[in-house]
Amino acid sequence: MDNREFFQKVADRTQLSRQEAADVTRATLETLAARLSAGEARDLALELPEHLRESLHRGEGDMEIFDPAESVRRVHERTGLSESEADRGVRAVLATLREAVSAEEYDHAMSQLGSEYAKMAESVR
């Protein structure tokens, strides 16, 4: 899956424009990068299209622990989308991520993120 296809899937799932879908995708990946270990963020990035990899780059330091609601709040702040649009966007990005990377890598990421994040992805078709 290339970055255009990724953005289009997010746009289709959220009913956002392609530009808004691209923005919410990048903001979600940046937020998830803070929530994942540096190694897991790197491994996940390696399975994504090149233009999306930089969004998962994280600096050194400890991973942060926060729940999905905080992820939505951070995406809302980064994008300027409404909270409901940000929520739909985070869910759509997680669902698209599930399709874009190997099952093994997705499962590794979800094991760090937690079951609440996996449920968010499952709520999207």
C-alpha positions as MATLAB code, in Angstrom:
seq = 'MDNREFFQKVADRTQLSRQEAADVTRATLETLAARLSAGEARDLALELPEHLRESLHRGEGDMEIFDPAESVRRVHERTGLSESEADRGVRAVLATLREAVSAEEYDHAMSQLGSEYAKMAESVR';
ca = [
       0.000    0.000    0.000;
       1.441    3.374   -0.931;
       0.798    6.615    0.938;
      -1.921    7.777   -1.499;
      -3.854    4.553   -1.041;
      -3.410    4.829    2.735;
      -4.770    8.403    2.732;
      -7.659    7.430    0.456;
      -8.696    4.577    2.742;
      -8.647    6.948    5.726;
     -10.658    9.529    3.751;
     -13.217    6.899    2.724;
     -13.603    5.689    6.308;
     -13.933    9.152    7.820;
     -15.669   11.134    5.062;
     -12.867   13.702    5.401;
     -11.107   15.299    2.437;
      -7.912   13.670    1.222;
      -5.879   16.534    2.715;
      -7.622   16.180    6.072;
      -7.106   12.407    5.873;
      -3.387   12.962    5.220;
      -3.196   15.383    8.159;
      -5.037   13.053   10.543;
      -2.875   10.135    9.405;
       0.364   11.968   10.129;
      -0.926   13.336   13.450;
      -2.107    9.887   14.536;
       1.195    8.242   13.632;
       3.124   10.976   15.471;
       0.919   10.433   18.518;
       1.333    6.657   18.376;
       5.110    7.069   18.086;
       5.139    8.708   21.519;
       3.127    5.784   22.899;
       5.386    3.053   21.422;
       8.919    2.076   22.340;
      11.545    3.492   19.983;
      12.239    0.006   18.619;
       8.589   -0.766   17.954;
       7.996    2.608   16.297;
      11.009    1.933   14.051;
       9.847   -1.597   13.192;
       6.338   -0.384   12.380;
       7.695    2.462   10.264;
       9.729    0.029    8.165;
       6.496   -1.585    6.947;
       4.820    1.683    5.992;
       5.127    3.709    2.786;
       8.254    5.844    2.791;
       6.438    9.181    3.185;
       4.665    7.951    6.318;
       7.757    6.591    8.035;
       8.937    9.975    9.265;
       5.688   10.410   11.211;
       6.647    7.424   13.369;
      10.136    8.750   14.111;
      10.564    9.365   17.787;
      13.433   10.779   19.708;
      15.205    9.111   22.558;
      13.546    8.886   25.910;
      10.829    6.895   27.558;
       7.629    6.024   25.828;
       4.610    7.835   27.183;
       1.613    6.044   28.614;
      -1.771    7.524   27.739;
      -5.180    6.218   26.765;
      -7.038    6.473   23.448;
      -8.953    9.550   24.617;
      -5.641   11.371   25.091;
      -4.556   10.215   21.632;
      -7.723   11.708   20.156;
      -7.141   14.955   22.082;
      -3.578   15.190   20.765;
      -4.681   14.510   17.191;
      -7.425   17.126   17.573;
      -4.811   19.670   18.715;
      -2.358   18.777   15.933;
      -4.909   18.936   13.125;
      -7.527   21.459   14.185;
     -10.231   18.919   13.350;
     -13.180   18.628   15.706;
     -12.860   16.014   18.439;
     -15.388   13.752   16.706;
     -13.475   14.052   13.415;
     -10.209   13.342   15.241;
     -11.783   10.313   16.903;
     -13.008    8.973   13.553;
      -9.591    9.727   12.113;
      -7.641    7.852   14.796;
      -9.949    4.859   14.398;
      -9.584    4.940   10.609;
      -5.793    5.218   10.760;
      -5.594    2.260   13.152;
      -7.846    0.188   10.884;
      -5.836    1.139    7.801;
      -2.599    0.420    9.633;
      -3.936   -3.085   10.313;
      -4.278   -3.566    6.537;
      -0.993   -1.895    5.585;
       1.459   -3.849    7.743;
       1.983   -7.516    8.482;
      -0.266   -9.151   11.058;
       2.778   -9.877   13.198;
       3.929   -6.253   13.247;
       0.409   -4.970   13.880;
       0.052   -7.395   16.801;
       3.388   -6.239   18.249;
       2.269   -2.608   18.101;
      -1.120   -3.416   19.632;
       0.550   -5.343   22.443;
       2.287   -2.111   23.444;
      -0.686    0.155   22.812;
      -3.204   -2.037   24.604;
      -6.564   -3.599   23.927;
      -8.444   -0.281   23.913;
      -6.532    0.770   20.791;
      -7.185   -2.573   19.097;
     -10.905   -2.166   19.825;
     -10.829    1.266   18.182;
      -9.483   -0.274   14.979;
     -12.037   -3.067   15.083;
     -14.886   -0.547   15.295;
     -14.143    0.627   11.726;
     -15.030   -1.144    8.500;
];
